[in-house]
Each structure stands twice: as structure tokens, then as C-alpha cells.
Amino acid sequence: MKTFFHKINQILSGFTGWLMLAMMILLVIDIITRSYFKPIQGMAVMSVFVMMVVIYLGLARCEEHKEHVNLEIVANALQPPLRRLMGLLSYILALGTVGLLLYSVLVNAVAAYQSHESLEGTVELPLWPVKFIMVVGLVFFFFQTLVNAIDAAKKLKKDNPKRSFE
């Protein structure tokens, strides 16, 4: 399971790298057309959409490498077994939080699809595709957090093997 999510995270992070290039191209085209020609409507908003996709599809890879913001001052003061226990508890809290966020974004994405939610302007841009991509990113983020929680539980179990009284 770990290698499956590692491969998925590699693919998604590679894709987000290309999306960053697309976002930069969109912004450069927007700046050039605003400066020298007639501006193309919706370019800045499209670059924001791309940025949102990059953020949400990159969450799982960031979690895989444990690169999210972390408060280590308390954890570093604890003994290693307590530190691992605290890590497991934080993963359990993270699973609840990410699960709640996933549910909320999924409900919002379905509502956006059903109501054909879009950004109004000279160019109408639908919001539901971006919201469903956010759901996909959160699904992989949730499962990567679950994989990390399982690893933390295994490390904690190695610290405290069951003792037999023979």
C-alpha cells in the first residue's frame, strides 16, 4: 500500500510541477496582453484555479515526506517512546481533521456541480471542476496520512512488545 501511494504521489507532484509552469505562462500572457494589447479576460482567475489545484494535489506528497508545519519543541523534549506516542496521537487527530475537511469539500463540490456554480464576469468560469480536483487531492492526502499513522503505530508497537509471563 505504501509503494502504491508513493507512486501516486510522484505522479501527482510531477503533474503539479507542470501545472506551475502553466500557471507562470498564464500570468506572463496576462501581463503581456494587459500591457501591449487587449487583455484576455479570465487569465488571472484561471491562474488562481491552477494554483489551487497545485496546492491540493501536492498535499499528499508533502505529508509523505513529513514536510508540513510541525511544532517540535515539545516533542523534542520527550523521551523517544513518548515522542512516538505523541506522534501517533497527532496522526489520529490529523485523520479526523483531514476527514472532516474532505467531507466538507466533497459536499461543497457536489453542491457546486448541482447549482452550476461559476465565477461571473465577462467570461463565466465554472468552479465545480476545480472543487472536484480538490476532493481528489484531499482523498490522497487522507490516505497518505493513514499510511503515516499506521507506520507510527508499528514503530510504537516495536517499542512496547507484548511480554509473556511464562
C-alpha positions as CSV (number, residue, x, y, z in Angstrom):
1,M,0.0,0.0,0.0
2,K,2.9,2.3,0.9
3,T,4.5,1.9,-2.5
4,F,1.2,2.4,-4.4
5,F,0.7,5.8,-2.7
6,H,4.3,6.7,-3.2
7,K,3.9,6.2,-7.0
8,I,0.7,8.2,-7.0
9,N,2.4,11.0,-5.0
10,Q,5.3,11.0,-7.5
11,I,2.8,11.2,-10.5
12,L,0.8,14.0,-8.8
13,S,3.9,16.0,-7.8
14,G,5.3,15.7,-11.3
15,F,1.9,16.9,-12.7
16,T,1.8,19.8,-10.3
17,G,5.3,20.9,-11.4
18,W,4.0,21.1,-15.0
19,L,0.9,23.0,-13.7
20,M,3.2,25.5,-12.1
21,L,4.8,26.1,-15.5
22,A,1.3,26.5,-17.0
23,M,0.4,29.0,-14.2
24,M,3.5,31.1,-14.9
25,I,2.7,31.0,-18.6
26,L,-0.8,32.2,-18.0
27,L,0.4,35.0,-15.8
28,V,3.0,36.1,-18.3
29,I,0.5,36.1,-21.1
30,D,-1.9,38.1,-18.9
31,I,0.8,40.7,-18.2
32,I,1.9,41.0,-21.8
33,T,-1.7,41.3,-23.1
34,R,-2.6,43.9,-20.5
35,S,0.5,45.9,-21.2
36,Y,0.6,45.9,-25.0
37,F,-2.7,44.5,-26.4
38,K,-6.2,44.0,-25.4
39,P,-6.3,41.9,-22.2
40,I,-7.6,38.4,-22.3
41,Q,-10.5,38.0,-19.9
42,G,-10.2,35.4,-17.2
43,M,-6.5,34.7,-17.4
44,A,-5.7,35.8,-13.8
45,V,-8.6,33.8,-12.4
46,M,-7.5,30.7,-14.4
47,S,-4.1,31.0,-12.9
48,V,-5.7,31.1,-9.4
49,F,-7.6,27.9,-10.3
50,V,-4.3,26.3,-11.4
51,M,-2.7,27.4,-8.1
52,M,-5.5,25.8,-6.1
53,V,-5.1,22.5,-8.0
54,V,-1.3,22.6,-7.4
55,I,-1.8,23.1,-3.6
56,Y,-4.4,20.3,-3.1
57,L,-2.7,17.8,-5.4
58,G,0.6,18.4,-3.6
59,L,-0.7,17.9,0.0
60,A,-0.1,14.1,-0.1
61,R,3.5,14.3,-1.3
62,C,4.2,16.8,1.4
63,E,2.6,14.5,4.0
64,E,4.6,11.6,2.7
65,H,7.9,13.4,3.4
66,K,6.5,14.9,6.7
67,E,7.2,18.4,5.4
68,H,4.1,20.1,6.8
69,V,4.4,22.7,9.5
70,N,5.2,21.0,12.7
71,L,5.7,22.1,16.3
72,E,8.7,20.1,17.5
73,I,9.7,22.0,20.7
74,V,7.5,19.8,22.9
75,A,8.2,16.5,21.0
76,N,12.0,17.1,21.2
77,A,11.8,17.4,25.0
78,L,10.2,14.0,25.4
79,Q,11.8,10.6,25.5
80,P,11.6,8.6,22.2
81,P,8.8,6.3,23.2
82,L,6.6,9.2,24.4
83,R,7.6,11.1,21.3
84,R,6.3,8.3,19.1
85,L,3.1,8.0,21.2
86,M,2.5,11.7,20.7
87,G,3.2,11.3,17.0
88,L,0.6,8.6,16.8
89,L,-1.9,10.7,18.6
90,S,-1.3,13.7,16.3
91,Y,-1.8,11.4,13.3
92,I,-5.1,10.3,14.8
93,L,-6.2,13.9,15.2
94,A,-4.9,14.7,11.7
95,L,-7.0,11.9,10.3
96,G,-10.1,13.3,11.9
97,T,-9.3,16.8,10.7
98,V,-8.5,15.8,7.2
99,G,-11.6,13.5,7.1
100,L,-13.8,16.4,8.2
101,L,-12.2,18.7,5.6
102,L,-12.6,16.1,2.9
103,Y,-16.3,15.6,3.7
104,S,-16.8,19.4,3.7
105,V,-15.1,20.0,0.4
106,L,-16.9,17.0,-1.2
107,V,-20.3,18.3,-0.1
108,N,-19.3,21.8,-1.4
109,A,-18.1,20.3,-4.7
110,V,-21.4,18.3,-5.2
111,A,-23.4,21.4,-4.4
112,A,-21.3,23.5,-6.9
113,Y,-21.9,20.9,-9.6
114,Q,-25.6,20.7,-9.0
115,S,-26.1,24.5,-9.0
116,H,-23.6,25.1,-11.9
117,E,-21.6,27.5,-9.6
118,S,-19.3,29.7,-11.6
119,L,-17.4,33.0,-11.3
120,E,-19.3,35.7,-13.1
121,G,-17.6,38.2,-15.3
122,T,-17.0,38.8,-19.0
123,V,-16.0,35.1,-19.1
124,E,-18.0,32.7,-17.0
125,L,-15.7,30.1,-15.4
126,P,-17.3,27.1,-13.7
127,L,-16.0,26.3,-10.2
128,W,-17.0,22.6,-9.8
129,P,-14.1,21.1,-11.8
130,V,-11.6,22.7,-9.6
131,K,-13.5,21.7,-6.5
132,F,-13.6,18.1,-7.5
133,I,-9.9,18.1,-8.2
134,M,-9.5,19.5,-4.6
135,V,-11.5,16.5,-3.4
136,V,-9.1,14.1,-5.3
137,G,-6.1,15.8,-3.7
138,L,-7.7,15.5,-0.2
139,V,-8.5,11.8,-0.8
140,F,-4.9,11.1,-1.4
141,F,-3.9,13.3,1.5
142,F,-6.2,11.4,3.8
143,F,-4.8,8.0,2.7
144,Q,-1.2,9.2,3.0
145,T,-2.0,10.4,6.5
146,L,-3.5,7.0,7.2
147,V,-0.3,5.3,5.9
148,N,1.8,7.5,8.1
149,A,-0.4,6.8,11.1
150,I,-0.1,3.0,10.5
151,D,3.7,3.4,10.3
152,A,3.7,5.4,13.6
153,A,1.6,2.6,15.2
154,K,4.1,0.0,14.0
155,K,7.0,1.9,15.4
156,L,5.2,2.3,18.7
157,K,4.4,-1.4,18.8
158,K,8.1,-2.2,18.3
159,D,8.9,-0.1,21.4
160,N,6.3,-2.0,23.5
161,P,6.2,-5.6,22.5
162,K,3.8,-7.8,24.5
163,R,5.6,-9.5,27.3
164,S,4.7,-13.1,28.0
165,F,4.7,-14.3,31.6
166,E,5.9,-17.9,31.4
